[in-house]
Amino acid sequence: MSRLTTLALVTAVALAAGAAGLYTSYAANANTAAPAANLSQTQRAALGKLLALDLPDAKGVQQPFSAWKGKVLVVNFWATWCPPCRKEIPAFSTLSRKYAGKGVQFVGVSIDTAKNVAGFQAKQAVDYPLVIADPSLVQLTEELGNSSQGLPFTLVIDRNGGISLVKLGELSEQELDRKLAELSKS
């Protein structure tokens, strides 16, 4: 794929996801809890794909999701060009520090370029791994419950591999703190 085609594809996905993300940040956002036993076959397969990912960080170091098996996993799909995404990262960093010793792992999956993520990290301290995903990974988020394929999109996966929270749009620190307090006790 040529550099111009890749740039056009990334730009198109960015604009569509940004528009959806902005829309959802103002619209009512549904939270759903789906224990592993209640996941649809599509969600179960998508969750399996997600947990099997091995994505590079901004320095090119592969970060396998399997390394976090057995932990409460907060997976936040975001991009540097997404204002609601950037807005929630400081709160996520705070909660990442708060729950680090309680079996909770945050990971940011950026639908962006390594260069943009590295530039973001140079300006904004982030206390959890940020990995880089190809724009095609947005399709996987749809299978996980992100029907509009917008950003930010956050999943909280419990220790048993069940989806405990699905949030399209900005997730408040208070809401996530309550969920993590509940899950880190189990």
N, C-alpha and C positions, 0 to 999 in steps of 0.2 A: 504494500500500500504506500503510495507516495506521501511525502510529508504534507503536501497541501490537502490531500484527501483526508489524512488523519486529523489535521487541524480543523478542517470543515466538519468532520464527524464529531470531534470533541466539542466544538463550538455549538453545534446543533443540539447535542445532548445536554450541554451546560445550560443553554437558553431554555430548553424545555423543562429540565429539572429545576432550574432557578424559578421559573414562572410557577411551576407546581408547588415548589417549596414556599414561595411567597404567598400563594393562594392559601395553602394549608395553614400557614402561620396565623392567618386571620379567620379561617373557617373553624368550625367545631371539629376537634380531633378526637377520634375514637380510640380508646385503649381497649385492648382485648387480652385476656389471659387464656392460654390454651395449654393445659398440662400435656405432657408427652402423649398420654393415652388418648387425648381428644384431638390431636392434630390430624388434619386431613392428610391423605396420601401425598398430595402435592406439597404441603407444608413439611411433612416428614422428610420427603426426598430433598427438598430445598435446604432444609436445616442440615441434613447430611452433607450436601454439597458445600454449604457454608463452613461447617466444622472440618471439612477435609481440605480447605484452602491453605495455600502456602504462598503468601504474598510478600513482595519486597517492601521494605521501608524506604524512606527518602535517600538513604545511603546505599541501597541495593542489597541489604542484608535480608534474607528470607525469614519470615516470621510465620511458622506453622501454627494454625489454630489448634492443632492437636496438643500443643504444649500447654494449653489452658484447660484441658479436659478435667472435669470434676470440680471446676470452679463456677461460681456465678459469673456469667460473662455478659458484659454490657457492650454491645456492638453498635457503634454509631456510624452510619453512612453519611458522609458530608463532602463538602468541597470548599476550597478557599474562596471561590467567587460567590458563595451562598451566605448572605448576611445572617439569617437565623442560625445557620450552622456555626459560624464564627462566634456568635453571641453565647451559645450554650457551652462552648469548650472550657472557659474558666471554671464554671460550676462543675463540669465533669472532672476537671483536674482536682478540684477541692474534694469531691467525693471519692475519686480514685485514691487520694492520700488517706482519707478517713477510713476506707474499707480495705486498704491494701493488706492488712494483717488478718482479715476476716474471710479470706477465700474469694474475694471479688476481683475480677480482672476487667479493665476497660480496654477496648481497642477501637481506634478510629479508622474506618475504611474510607479512604479518600478517592472520590471519582474525579481525579485530577492528575496532574503530572508531578513527577518526583521533584522537579525544579520548583514548582509552585508550593508544594508542601514543605520543602526545605526552607524556602523563603519565609513561609508562614511561621515555621518553628524557630527561625532566627529572631523573629519579632515577638512571638508569643510562646511562653513556656507551656509545654503540655506534658503532664505527668503520667502518660501512658503511651503505648506504642501507636504510631500512625503508620498505616500501610497504604500502598498505592494499588488501586484496582483499575482495570480496564473499564471503559464506559459500558461495555456489554454486561457487566455485573449488575447493572440496574435491573435487568430482567429477573435476576435471582431475587431481588428485593420484592418484586411483584408477587412472586410465588410465595414469599414469606408474609404477605399481607399488605404490601405497599401498592395498592391497586392503581394509584395515579403516578407511580414511579417518581415521586417528588423527594426532595431533600429539605431538611435533614430527616432521616428515618432511623429510629433506634429500636433495637431488640434487647430484651433482657432474657437471658437463657438461664434456667436454674441448674443446680448441680446434677440433676438427673437427665438433662437434655430436653427439658420441656420449655416451651416459650411462655414466659411469665408476664411479659409486657411487650406490646407492639405500639409504637408511637410514631405517627407521621406528623411532622412539624416539630416545632420547638418543645422540648421536654423540660419542665421546670425542675430546679434543684430540689425543691421540697417534695415533689411527687416522686422523683427518682430516689431521694433519700429514704422516704417511707418504704418504697418497694425493696430497696437494698437492706434496710434494717430487718424487714420481715424475712427475706431470703437468706441473709447471713446467719440467722439464728438456727436454721435447719441444717 
